[in-house]
């Protein structure tokens, strides 16, 4: 009986990991950002230690440094949505939300189901522009 319960517990953990529903903590205290990076449901999220306008400017600069075209850039005083794409046609959506005067939440999604490696590269390019 105990062996069967252990098997079911392991199977449950594997199913959650495979389905992408379990959040994965990637790093803490990233240079220039200071926040924890979280990979969850195909999105990379971080609370940047930067005011909203500076985070938006760094996002545009990071995308340009990767030679990615800005297809859409909608911004108001507290939120922004930026869309671009890789040369292979994979869409990129980046959302910014002001959480306070000095903290901005950034969410990066590449493709429909997410691409963790490409999302990390985009976030690294944004950090370099902060």
N, C-alpha and C positions, 0 to 999 in steps of 0.2 A: 504493500500500500504506500509506504513512504517513497519508494522508488518511482511509483506512478505519479505521485504528487510532484516530485522533483522534476520529472520529465515534462509534466504539464506546465510547471513554472518556467522552465527553460524555453519551451515552445512558445509560451505567451510573450516572453521577453523578445525572442527572435521575431515573432510576428509584428510586434510594435516597431522594432527597429527597421524591418524590411518595408513596412507600410509608410515610413517617414513621419509617423505621428509623434514620435518621441523627440523632444527638443534635445539638441546636442550643444553643449557649451564648448566653444572653440577657443577662446582666449580671454584674458582679462588684462586691463591696463594697456591696450594697444597704443603705440606711440602716436601722440597727437590727438587721440580720441578719448582715452581714459575710461571708456566704458567696457562693459562685457559684451562680447559678440555671441549671438545666439543663432543657430541654424534650426529652423522649425518650419515644417510644412512647406518646404521648397523656397523659403525666404531667409535671407541673412539680415539680422536686425542688430542695431547697436545704438546706445544713447551716446552721442558725441558730446564732448566737453567743448562746445562751441555755440555761439549765438546763431540763430536761424539764418540770418543773411550771410554770415561767413560760411556756414555749412553749405548753403546753396551755391555760393561762388566757388567753393572748393569742389563741389560735385560737378559743376560745369567744367572747371579746370581739369579735374581728374578724367572726365570723359574725353575731353579734347586731347589730353596727353596720351590716351589710348587710341586716338584717331577715330573715335566713334562719333557719328553725326547726331546732332540734337534734333530729333523729329518732333518733339513736343516739350514745351516748358511752360507749365501753368503754375502760377505762384500768386498767393495772396499774402497777408501779413503773418499767418501762422502755419500754412501748409504749402507744399509744392509737390508737383508730380512731373517727373521728367521721363521721357521715353526715347529710346535709341535702339540700335540693333547692331549685332555683329555682322561681318561681311558674309557669313553663311546664312543670314536671315533670321537668326535666333533673336527674338525680341527681349529687350531689357526694360524693366520698369523700376524706377527709383522714387520712393516717397519720402518726404521730409515733413516732420511735424515739430513745431516749437513746443517744448515741455515747460520751459522757463526762460528767463532772459539769457541764460548761459548754457542750456542743455537742449539739444535737438535730436530727436529720434530719426534714424535713417533706416529704411527698409529697401533691400535690393532683391529683385527676382529676375532670374534669367530663364527665359522659356516658360512653357506652361507648367512644368512640374519642378522647375528649379535646377540650377547647375551650381553646386557648391563651389567648385574650383574657380569658375568664371566670376561668380559673385564675390569671392574673396579678392580676386585680382582687381575688380572694380573698386571695392572698398579700400584696398591698399593705395590705389591711385588717388582716391579722394583724400585719404589721410596725408599723403604727400603734399597736398595743396592746402591743408589747414594751416 
